[in-house]
């Protein structure tokens, strides 16, 4: 936390942060709920003058470590949105995913957050895992909607290198028909899908900031920051980060990289892609997709009605 403070102080200067200029904060990656609110105090004290009025401050939390005391401590610091890593309300699936909490703990954590005063509560569900059935997923979705939440993130299980699941590739089983069904099932409960994995009556402003390609400060081991055409990477090795939190690698984004990222992010969210971003040939291809009802066009912005096709559409336009 001391290293984090040092880097944050440095980044606020690098980004030339002004008073009341920070719109959103997101504490995530790892498990923020294992860190005592007391240890966050210096960070929030440092950030306070920079926070805009009505800023959205989110923390991720795991149901087993987000005690009522921890939630209250974070609420008192100024956190006003909580995102719980629930993953499932099925005991067997939680064991399969190596999660330390039970379905009961997940429900209690959400209800405790509401009782404390959190209005904006989100939870994550995981699908495309071995053993998933419609019945199991329907139960997860129905249980989620029995709780006082206004946002859901639904993620397909992906097998990453260096994770415990790397030796078990069979754990991930995505079926696009089932994925489409999950999306429809969540929307049937009145939550709008505003990005490929995100649904809600409330749209996370922090998420929207990434998709709008705004600049963001990334602090902590393995974090990523972006300032104009520069992307910053603090060390992903925790011991090295603690030793020198200002050992930060940078990458210069080419105009082409930025354009592909903006196109990809626009097509996988409700924001769409502005025609001014596309060159002549890409516009011709985009208009072909409009004729084929794969895209819609409104006021010079192209929208993708099926987020699952975002990658294919981006590749088609840029090929």
C-alpha positions in Angstrom: 0.0 0.0 0.0 3.0 2.3 0.6 4.3 1.5 -2.9 0.9 2.2 -4.3 0.8 5.6 -2.6 4.2 6.5 -4.0 3.1 5.6 -7.6 -0.2 7.3 -7.2 1.5 10.6 -6.1 3.8 10.3 -9.2 0.9 9.6 -11.6 -1.2 12.5 -10.4 1.7 14.8 -11.4 2.4 13.0 -14.7 -1.3 13.2 -15.7 -1.4 16.8 -14.5 -4.5 16.0 -12.5 -6.4 19.1 -11.5 -8.8 19.5 -8.5 -12.2 17.9 -9.0 -11.0 16.2 -12.3 -11.2 12.5 -11.4 -14.6 11.1 -12.5 -14.3 7.5 -11.3 -12.2 5.2 -9.2 -12.1 1.4 -9.5 -10.4 -0.8 -7.0 -10.0 -4.2 -8.5 -7.8 -7.0 -9.7 -6.8 -9.3 -6.9 -9.1 -9.2 -3.9 -9.5 -5.7 -2.4 -11.7 -7.0 0.4 -8.7 -8.8 2.0 -7.2 -5.3 2.6 -8.3 -3.4 5.7 -10.1 -0.1 5.0 -7.5 1.4 7.4 -4.8 0.7 4.8 -6.8 2.5 2.1 -7.1 5.7 4.2 -3.9 7.4 3.0 -4.9 6.7 -0.6 -8.3 8.3 -0.2 -6.8 11.3 1.6 -4.5 11.8 -1.3 -7.2 11.5 -3.9 -9.9 13.6 -2.1 -9.0 17.0 -3.6 -9.0 15.5 -7.1 -12.4 13.8 -6.9 -15.2 15.4 -8.9 -18.5 16.0 -7.2 -20.7 12.9 -7.5 -17.8 10.7 -8.7 -18.4 6.9 -9.0 -16.1 5.0 -6.6 -16.2 1.2 -7.1 -14.5 -1.6 -5.2 -14.5 -5.3 -6.2 -15.1 -7.7 -3.3 -15.2 -11.4 -2.6 -18.2 -12.6 -0.6 -16.1 -14.5 1.9 -13.9 -11.6 2.8 -16.3 -8.7 2.4 -17.5 -8.6 6.0 -20.1 -6.1 7.2 -17.3 -4.3 9.0 -15.2 -4.1 5.8 -18.1 -2.9 3.7 -18.9 -0.2 6.3 -15.2 0.9 6.4 -15.1 1.3 2.6 -18.5 3.1 2.6 -17.1 5.6 5.2 -14.0 6.2 2.9 -16.3 7.2 0.1 -16.8 3.9 -1.9 -20.3 4.1 -3.3 -20.4 1.1 -5.6 -19.6 -2.5 -4.9 -19.0 -5.3 -7.4 -19.1 -8.8 -5.9 -17.2 -11.7 -7.5 -20.1 -14.2 -6.9 -19.5 -16.4 -10.1 -22.3 -18.8 -9.2 -24.9 -19.7 -6.6 -24.3 -23.4 -7.1 -22.1 -25.1 -4.5 -20.5 -27.7 -6.9 -19.7 -25.0 -9.5 -18.1 -22.8 -6.9 -15.9 -25.7 -5.8 -15.0 -26.4 -9.4 -14.0 -22.8 -9.8 -11.9 -22.9 -6.6 -14.0 -20.2 -5.0 -13.8 -19.9 -1.2 -17.3 -18.7 -0.6 -20.7 -20.4 -0.4 -24.0 -19.3 -2.0 -25.2 -18.2 1.4 -22.2 -16.0 2.0 -22.7 -14.4 -1.5 -26.4 -13.5 -0.7 -25.5 -12.2 2.8 -22.7 -10.0 1.4 -25.1 -8.4 -1.2 -27.8 -7.8 1.5 -25.2 -6.3 3.9 -24.0 -3.9 1.3 -27.6 -2.7 0.7 -28.3 -2.4 4.4 -25.2 -0.2 4.8 -26.5 2.2 2.1 -24.9 1.1 -1.2 -27.4 1.9 -4.0 -25.2 0.6 -6.8 -24.4 -3.1 -6.3 -23.1 -5.4 -9.0 -22.3 -9.1 -9.1 -20.3 -11.2 -11.6 -21.6 -14.5 -13.0 -19.4 -17.0 -14.8 -20.7 -19.2 -17.6 -19.1 -21.6 -20.2 -17.7 -23.9 -17.6 -17.7 -27.6 -17.6 -21.1 -29.0 -16.4 -23.1 -25.8 -17.1 -26.7 -26.5 -18.0 -29.6 -24.2 -18.7 -31.2 -25.2 -15.4 -28.0 -24.3 -13.4 -27.6 -21.0 -15.2 -31.3 -20.1 -14.9 -31.0 -20.7 -11.2 -27.9 -18.5 -11.0 -29.7 -15.7 -12.9 -33.0 -16.0 -10.9 -31.1 -16.0 -7.6 -29.1 -12.9 -8.7 -32.4 -11.1 -9.5 -33.8 -12.0 -6.1 -31.1 -9.7 -4.5 -31.0 -5.9 -4.3 -28.6 -5.4 -7.3 -28.8 -3.0 -10.3 -25.9 -4.5 -12.4 -24.6 -7.9 -13.6 -21.4 -8.8 -15.4 -21.5 -12.2 -17.1 -18.2 -13.6 -18.2 -17.3 -16.7 -20.2 -14.6 -18.7 -18.4 -11.4 -18.2 -20.3 -8.3 -20.3 -19.6 -5.2 -18.0 -19.1 -1.6 -19.0 -19.0 -0.1 -19.3 -15.6 -3.4 -19.9 -13.8 -4.4 -23.1 -12.0 -6.8 -23.9 -14.9 -4.0 -23.9 -17.5 -3.6 -27.7 -17.1 -7.4 -28.2 -17.5 -8.4 -26.6 -20.8 -11.5 -28.9 -20.8 -12.9 -26.7 -18.0 -14.0 -24.0 -20.5 -16.9 -25.0 -22.8 -18.5 -22.1 -24.6 -21.6 -22.7 -26.6 -22.7 -19.6 -28.5 -26.4 -20.6 -28.5 -26.3 -20.9 -24.7 -24.4 -17.6 -24.5 -27.2 -15.9 -26.5 -29.8 -17.5 -24.3 -28.0 -16.2 -21.1 -27.9 -12.7 -22.6 -31.7 -12.8 -23.4 -32.5 -14.3 -20.0 -30.7 -11.4 -18.1 -32.4 -8.8 -20.4 -35.8 -10.4 -19.8 -35.4 -9.2 -16.1 -35.2 -5.6 -17.3 -31.4 -5.2 -17.3 -30.1 -3.5 -20.5 -27.1 -5.0 -22.2 -24.7 -2.1 -22.7 -21.6 -4.0 -23.4 -20.8 -7.7 -24.3 -20.4 -8.7 -20.6 -22.3 -5.9 -18.8 -26.0 -5.5 -18.1 -27.8 -3.1 -15.8 -30.4 -0.6 -14.8 -27.3 1.4 -14.0 -24.4 1.8 -16.4 -21.0 1.8 -14.8 -19.4 5.1 -15.6 -15.9 3.7 -15.0 -16.6 1.0 -17.7 -17.9 3.5 -20.1 -14.8 5.6 -19.6 -12.6 2.8 -21.0 -14.9 2.3 -24.0 -15.0 6.0 -24.7 -11.2 5.8 -24.9 -10.7 8.3 -22.1 -7.3 8.5 -20.3 -6.9 6.6 -17.0 -4.3 6.3 -14.3 -3.4 2.7 -13.5 -1.7 2.1 -10.1 -0.6 -1.1 -8.5 1.4 -4.2 -9.5 0.2 -5.3 -13.0 -2.0 -2.3 -13.5 -2.2 -0.4 -16.9 -2.6 3.3 -17.4 -3.2 5.4 -20.6 -2.3 9.0 -21.3 -3.0 10.1 -24.9 -0.9 7.8 -27.1 1.2 6.4 -24.2 0.3 3.2 -22.3 2.0 2.6 -18.9 2.8 -0.7 -17.3 4.0 -0.9 -13.6 5.8 -4.2 -12.8 3.5 -7.2 -12.6 5.9 -8.9 -10.1 4.7 -7.8 -6.7 8.1 -7.9 -5.0 9.7 -5.8 -7.7 6.8 -3.3 -7.6 7.2 -2.9 -3.8 11.0 -2.4 -4.3 10.5 0.3 -7.0 6.9 1.3 -7.8 8.2 3.8 -10.3 9.8 1.2 -12.5 7.2 1.7 -15.2 7.4 0.5 -18.8 5.7 2.5 -21.5 4.4 1.7 -25.0 3.6 4.2 -27.7 0.3 3.5 -29.4 0.3 4.0 -33.2 -2.7 5.8 -34.7 -3.6 2.4 -36.3 -3.6 0.6 -32.9 -5.8 3.3 -31.4 -8.2 3.1 -34.3 -8.6 -0.7 -34.1 -9.1 -0.5 -30.3 -11.7 2.2 -30.6 -13.5 0.3 -33.3 -13.4 -3.0 -31.3 -14.6 -1.3 -28.1 -17.4 0.6 -29.9 -18.8 -2.5 -31.6 -18.8 -4.5 -28.3 -20.7 -1.8 -26.5 -23.7 0.5 -26.8 -21.4 3.4 -27.9 -21.0 2.3 -31.5 -18.3 3.6 -33.9 -18.4 7.1 -35.4 -18.2 7.1 -39.2 -15.5 9.8 -39.0 -13.1 7.2 -37.5 -13.4 5.0 -40.6 -11.6 5.6 -43.9 -13.3 5.4 -47.3 -13.0 1.7 -47.8 -14.0 0.9 -44.2 -17.1 3.1 -44.6 -18.1 1.2 -47.8 -17.7 -2.1 -45.8 -19.7 -0.7 -42.9 -22.5 0.3 -45.3 -22.5 -3.2 -46.7 -23.1 -4.5 -43.2 -25.9 -2.0 -42.7 -27.6 -3.3 -45.9 -27.2 -6.9 -44.5 -28.7 -5.8 -41.1 -25.5 -6.7 -39.3 -25.0 -3.0 -38.3 -27.4 -0.1 -37.9 -26.4 3.6 -38.6 -27.8 6.6 -36.8 -26.5 10.2 -37.0 -23.2 9.1 -38.5 -22.6 6.4 -35.8 -22.6 2.7 -36.6 -24.1 0.4 -34.0 -23.7 -3.4 -33.6 -26.9 -5.1 -32.5 -25.1 -8.4 -31.7 -22.1 -7.8 -29.5 -20.9 -11.4 -30.0 -20.0 -10.4 -33.6 -17.8 -7.5 -32.5 -14.5 -9.2 -33.3 -15.6 -10.4 -36.7 -17.1 -7.0 -37.7 -13.9 -5.2 -36.7 -11.8 -7.7 -38.7 -14.1 -7.4 -41.7 -13.8 -3.6 -41.7 -10.1 -3.5 -41.3 -9.2 -6.4 -43.7 
